[in-house]
Each structure stands twice: as structure tokens, then as C-alpha cells.
Amino acid sequence: MTEFKIVSDFKRQTQQRGSIKTAVLVVLALLAMLAGVVAQRFMSSSPEATFTTVEGKRFAWQSDNWTVVNYFAEWCAPCLRELPELNAYYHSGEARLIGVSYDNLAPDELKDMIKRQDIQFPVVNSADINNIPVPMPAVLPTTYIISPEGKLVKTLHGEQTEAGLRETLSSL
């Protein structure tokens, strides 16, 4: 009887270990697939990406000029403080400047916010945010510097100034 119990216990433990191994392998496979999707989105497709601004103008990610992409939110005090500096930089024409609202606002809400905050540079339509091949930032404001080839070359965290952007781009 004890031999039967020992064999029975061994089979049960082996089956449990097999189930755990299978679960671990499935989780690892899913993580590998997710990593592949993320890598493809941020590496291979970036130059071909296109998006539309709130005003309806279409932009290609790749450009003849450098591109400055600024993530902001209306509830972010440093974001609001840097808007006049970004407006001035935009009007200098030194590089393309594109704004991205961190909040997923409906088109009318986004237009109202742009008017309320006197944003004078193009802002990406919320529906097209997923077409922008840079990661959603963890902190605000975040500014990405994109080369004419469409490659992310620099990430700036915190409030930016017109002079600071000029200096950054002239050093690249």
C-alpha cells in the first residue's frame, strides 16, 4: 500500500511541476511576443508614420527638418509655463514643433484647450496619438528631438525654453 501511495504522490508532484513549467513557458512566450510588437512599433515603422493635427493637417514623421515633439497636459503647471517659450520657438521656424496632449481629449475638448492656452503650434489629434512612434512619457513635460530621418535622438524632461531648444538642436 505504501508503494502505491509513493508512486501516486510522485505522479501528482510531477504533474504539478509540469503544469507550472507550462504556465511559465506560456508567460515567457507572451512577453517575447509583446517585446517584438513594441520593438517593431518603435524601431521599424517610425519613419513611415503619419498623423493628423487638430486642424486637419497631415504630417509625416520623417521630414526635411528636425522635429520637436512636446507632450503636455493642461493640469501640468510646468507644461503651461513653457507654452509661451514653445510658441516663440515655433515662430522662429528653426524646426518643426508638434504638440501632443497627454490626456485623451475629444476633438472639441482639445480645440477648446488649445484656444484657452493660446497654443500656436500644431497639436496632434488625440485619435492619432498611437501613430506617433515615441513612447508615452512617464513625466511631464517631456520633449523629444527627432532627426530628419525620423529617429529619436534626444529626450528632454521638464520645462523647456526657446533658447534651450535652440542650443540643444545646434549641438546635434
C-alpha atoms as a printed R data frame, in Angstrom:
    type eleno elety resid chain resno       x      y       z
1   ATOM     1    CA   MET     A     1   0.000  0.000   0.000
2   ATOM     2    CA   THR     A     2   2.812  2.402   0.864
3   ATOM     3    CA   GLU     A     3   4.479  1.707  -2.509
4   ATOM     4    CA   PHE     A     4   1.229  2.626  -4.253
5   ATOM     5    CA   LYS     A     5   0.983  5.843  -2.203
6   ATOM     6    CA   ILE     A     6   4.606  6.773  -3.002
7   ATOM     7    CA   VAL     A     7   4.029  6.216  -6.739
8   ATOM     8    CA   SER     A     8   0.770  8.150  -6.576
9   ATOM     9    CA   ASP     A     9   2.440 11.085  -4.772
10  ATOM    10    CA   PHE     A    10   5.298 11.094  -7.275
11  ATOM    11    CA   LYS     A    11   2.891 11.220 -10.234
12  ATOM    12    CA   ARG     A    12   0.903 14.091  -8.662
13  ATOM    13    CA   GLN     A    13   4.051 16.141  -7.937
14  ATOM    14    CA   THR     A    14   5.370 15.545 -11.439
15  ATOM    15    CA   GLN     A    15   2.071 16.666 -12.958
16  ATOM    16    CA   GLN     A    16   2.045 19.821 -10.813
17  ATOM    17    CA   ARG     A    17   5.620 20.681 -11.814
18  ATOM    18    CA   GLY     A    18   4.708 20.111 -15.440
19  ATOM    19    CA   SER     A    19   1.761 22.492 -15.134
20  ATOM    20    CA   ILE     A    20   3.924 25.175 -13.550
21  ATOM    21    CA   LYS     A    21   6.592 24.765 -16.226
22  ATOM    22    CA   THR     A    22   3.947 25.030 -18.933
23  ATOM    23    CA   ALA     A    23   2.493 28.186 -17.357
24  ATOM    24    CA   VAL     A    24   5.953 29.763 -17.094
25  ATOM    25    CA   LEU     A    25   6.693 28.935 -20.743
26  ATOM    26    CA   VAL     A    26   3.384 30.449 -21.868
27  ATOM    27    CA   VAL     A    27   4.067 33.659 -19.919
28  ATOM    28    CA   LEU     A    28   7.591 33.902 -21.371
29  ATOM    29    CA   ALA     A    29   6.260 33.365 -24.883
30  ATOM    30    CA   LEU     A    30   3.671 36.123 -24.424
31  ATOM    31    CA   LEU     A    31   6.318 38.507 -23.089
32  ATOM    32    CA   ALA     A    32   8.553 37.758 -26.070
33  ATOM    33    CA   MET     A    33   5.689 38.466 -28.462
34  ATOM    34    CA   LEU     A    34   4.904 41.737 -26.695
35  ATOM    35    CA   ALA     A    35   8.558 42.774 -26.841
36  ATOM    36    CA   GLY     A    36   8.567 42.085 -30.574
37  ATOM    37    CA   VAL     A    37   5.470 44.203 -31.159
38  ATOM    38    CA   VAL     A    38   6.902 47.092 -29.137
39  ATOM    39    CA   ALA     A    39  10.267 46.881 -30.919
40  ATOM    40    CA   GLN     A    40   8.567 46.853 -34.310
41  ATOM    41    CA   ARG     A    41   6.414 49.847 -33.442
42  ATOM    42    CA   PHE     A    42   9.240 51.995 -32.101
43  ATOM    43    CA   MET     A    43  12.035 50.973 -34.442
44  ATOM    44    CA   SER     A    44  10.967 49.850 -37.864
45  ATOM    45    CA   SER     A    45   7.814 51.827 -38.532
46  ATOM    46    CA   SER     A    46   8.816 55.236 -37.199
47  ATOM    47    CA   PRO     A    47   9.909 56.959 -40.446
48  ATOM    48    CA   GLU     A    48   6.694 55.991 -42.273
49  ATOM    49    CA   ALA     A    49   4.330 57.086 -39.505
50  ATOM    50    CA   THR     A    50   1.795 59.775 -40.275
51  ATOM    51    CA   PHE     A    51  -0.622 61.660 -38.092
52  ATOM    52    CA   THR     A    52  -3.167 64.446 -38.312
53  ATOM    53    CA   THR     A    53  -3.293 67.642 -36.293
54  ATOM    54    CA   VAL     A    54  -6.423 69.051 -34.697
55  ATOM    55    CA   GLU     A    55  -6.621 71.481 -37.628
56  ATOM    56    CA   GLY     A    56  -6.714 68.520 -40.051
57  ATOM    57    CA   LYS     A    57  -3.197 68.898 -41.460
58  ATOM    58    CA   ARG     A    58  -1.395 65.607 -42.153
59  ATOM    59    CA   PHE     A    59   2.222 65.211 -41.110
60  ATOM    60    CA   ALA     A    60   4.745 62.524 -41.998
61  ATOM    61    CA   TRP     A    61   7.090 61.515 -39.219
62  ATOM    62    CA   GLN     A    62  10.093 61.849 -41.491
63  ATOM    63    CA   SER     A    63  10.832 65.436 -42.557
64  ATOM    64    CA   ASP     A    64  13.417 67.660 -44.197
65  ATOM    65    CA   ASN     A    65  13.874 69.341 -40.816
66  ATOM    66    CA   TRP     A    66  14.400 68.379 -37.216
67  ATOM    67    CA   THR     A    67  11.172 67.799 -35.318
68  ATOM    68    CA   VAL     A    68  10.453 68.739 -31.715
69  ATOM    69    CA   VAL     A    69   7.605 66.752 -30.148
70  ATOM    70    CA   ASN     A    70   6.324 68.122 -26.861
71  ATOM    71    CA   TYR     A    71   3.991 66.152 -24.581
72  ATOM    72    CA   PHE     A    72   1.946 68.375 -22.262
73  ATOM    73    CA   ALA     A    73  -1.223 68.458 -20.188
74  ATOM    74    CA   GLU     A    74  -3.387 71.322 -19.015
75  ATOM    75    CA   TRP     A    75  -3.155 70.135 -15.403
76  ATOM    76    CA   CYS     A    76   0.680 70.237 -15.535
77  ATOM    77    CA   ALA     A    77   1.963 73.619 -14.257
78  ATOM    78    CA   PRO     A    78   5.457 73.347 -15.878
79  ATOM    79    CA   CYS     A    79   3.747 72.446 -19.166
80  ATOM    80    CA   LEU     A    80   1.672 75.626 -19.045
81  ATOM    81    CA   ARG     A    81   4.686 77.751 -18.096
82  ATOM    82    CA   GLU     A    82   6.665 76.531 -21.112
83  ATOM    83    CA   LEU     A    83   3.899 77.198 -23.678
84  ATOM    84    CA   PRO     A    84   4.944 80.823 -24.431
85  ATOM    85    CA   GLU     A    85   8.530 79.606 -24.952
86  ATOM    86    CA   LEU     A    86   7.310 76.849 -27.276
87  ATOM    87    CA   ASN     A    87   5.148 79.339 -29.199
88  ATOM    88    CA   ALA     A    88   8.200 81.568 -29.676
89  ATOM    89    CA   TYR     A    89  10.320 78.622 -30.785
90  ATOM    90    CA   TYR     A    90   7.618 77.547 -33.247
91  ATOM    91    CA   HIS     A    91   7.503 81.025 -34.803
92  ATOM    92    CA   SER     A    92  11.298 81.053 -35.175
93  ATOM    93    CA   GLY     A    93  10.907 78.321 -37.810
94  ATOM    94    CA   GLU     A    94  14.127 76.583 -36.761
95  ATOM    95    CA   ALA     A    95  12.476 73.159 -36.575
96  ATOM    96    CA   ARG     A    96   9.050 71.593 -36.760
97  ATOM    97    CA   LEU     A    97   7.283 71.748 -33.422
98  ATOM    98    CA   ILE     A    98   4.385 69.424 -32.733
99  ATOM    99    CA   GLY     A    99   2.420 69.254 -29.514
100 ATOM   100    CA   VAL     A   100   0.795 66.151 -28.071
101 ATOM   101    CA   SER     A   101  -1.771 66.332 -25.294
102 ATOM   102    CA   TYR     A   102  -1.072 63.693 -22.673
103 ATOM   103    CA   ASP     A   103  -4.791 63.440 -21.981
104 ATOM   104    CA   ASN     A   104  -7.011 61.622 -24.433
105 ATOM   105    CA   LEU     A   105  -9.353 64.512 -25.199
106 ATOM   106    CA   ALA     A   106 -12.239 64.537 -27.646
107 ATOM   107    CA   PRO     A   107 -11.588 66.785 -30.684
108 ATOM   108    CA   ASP     A   108 -13.788 69.641 -29.405
109 ATOM   109    CA   GLU     A   109 -12.233 69.488 -25.922
110 ATOM   110    CA   LEU     A   110  -8.754 69.549 -27.452
111 ATOM   111    CA   LYS     A   111  -9.620 72.544 -29.652
112 ATOM   112    CA   ASP     A   112 -11.051 74.400 -26.631
113 ATOM   113    CA   MET     A   113  -7.919 73.690 -24.598
114 ATOM   114    CA   ILE     A   114  -5.655 74.874 -27.454
115 ATOM   115    CA   LYS     A   115  -7.627 78.126 -27.638
116 ATOM   116    CA   ARG     A   116  -7.737 78.565 -23.847
117 ATOM   117    CA   GLN     A   117  -3.958 78.076 -23.516
118 ATOM   118    CA   ASP     A   118  -3.111 80.052 -26.691
119 ATOM   119    CA   ILE     A   119  -1.146 77.176 -28.223
120 ATOM   120    CA   GLN     A   120   0.113 78.448 -31.579
121 ATOM   121    CA   PHE     A   121   1.879 75.321 -32.862
122 ATOM   122    CA   PRO     A   122   0.245 72.220 -34.362
123 ATOM   123    CA   VAL     A   123  -1.209 69.713 -31.886
124 ATOM   124    CA   VAL     A   124  -1.771 66.079 -32.812
125 ATOM   125    CA   ASN     A   125  -5.353 64.877 -32.910
126 ATOM   126    CA   SER     A   126  -5.925 62.545 -29.930
127 ATOM   127    CA   ALA     A   127  -7.138 59.783 -32.257
128 ATOM   128    CA   ASP     A   128  -3.684 59.710 -33.926
129 ATOM   129    CA   ILE     A   129  -1.540 59.562 -30.779
130 ATOM   130    CA   ASN     A   130  -0.862 55.855 -31.348
131 ATOM   131    CA   ASN     A   131   0.709 56.717 -34.718
132 ATOM   132    CA   ILE     A   132   3.481 58.684 -33.040
133 ATOM   133    CA   PRO     A   133   6.465 56.335 -32.761
134 ATOM   134    CA   VAL     A   134   7.865 57.634 -29.481
135 ATOM   135    CA   PRO     A   135   6.948 56.240 -26.088
136 ATOM   136    CA   MET     A   136   4.261 57.846 -23.964
137 ATOM   137    CA   PRO     A   137   6.304 59.716 -21.349
138 ATOM   138    CA   ALA     A   138   6.249 58.875 -17.658
139 ATOM   139    CA   VAL     A   139   6.790 62.517 -16.640
140 ATOM   140    CA   LEU     A   140   5.532 65.822 -17.983
141 ATOM   141    CA   PRO     A   141   6.525 67.870 -19.735
142 ATOM   142    CA   THR     A   142   8.634 65.660 -21.986
143 ATOM   143    CA   THR     A   143  10.128 66.821 -25.263
144 ATOM   144    CA   TYR     A   144  11.534 64.510 -27.919
145 ATOM   145    CA   ILE     A   145  14.030 65.650 -30.548
146 ATOM   146    CA   ILE     A   146  13.600 63.760 -33.819
147 ATOM   147    CA   SER     A   147  16.163 63.786 -36.650
148 ATOM   148    CA   PRO     A   148  15.126 64.495 -40.245
149 ATOM   149    CA   GLU     A   149  15.409 60.724 -40.818
150 ATOM   150    CA   GLY     A   150  12.681 60.192 -38.222
151 ATOM   151    CA   LYS     A   151  14.934 58.813 -35.469
152 ATOM   152    CA   LEU     A   152  14.564 59.754 -31.816
153 ATOM   153    CA   VAL     A   153  17.905 61.333 -30.868
154 ATOM   154    CA   LYS     A   154  17.224 63.098 -27.574
155 ATOM   155    CA   THR     A   155  14.666 63.101 -24.768
156 ATOM   156    CA   LEU     A   156  14.294 66.184 -22.599
157 ATOM   157    CA   HIS     A   157  12.351 66.055 -19.338
158 ATOM   158    CA   GLY     A   158  10.991 69.153 -17.666
159 ATOM   159    CA   GLU     A   159  10.249 72.682 -18.723
160 ATOM   160    CA   GLN     A   160  11.913 73.864 -21.961
161 ATOM   161    CA   THR     A   161  12.811 77.342 -23.164
162 ATOM   162    CA   GLU     A   162  13.215 78.768 -26.646
163 ATOM   163    CA   ALA     A   163  16.937 79.337 -26.014
164 ATOM   164    CA   GLY     A   164  17.370 75.851 -24.553
165 ATOM   165    CA   LEU     A   165  15.772 74.219 -27.604
166 ATOM   166    CA   ARG     A   166  17.942 76.281 -29.938
167 ATOM   167    CA   GLU     A   167  21.052 75.257 -28.009
168 ATOM   168    CA   THR     A   168  20.043 71.591 -27.958
169 ATOM   169    CA   LEU     A   169  19.371 71.444 -31.668
170 ATOM   170    CA   SER     A   170  22.541 73.353 -32.583
171 ATOM   171    CA   SER     A   171  24.593 70.794 -30.630
172 ATOM   172    CA   LEU     A   172  23.216 67.865 -32.660
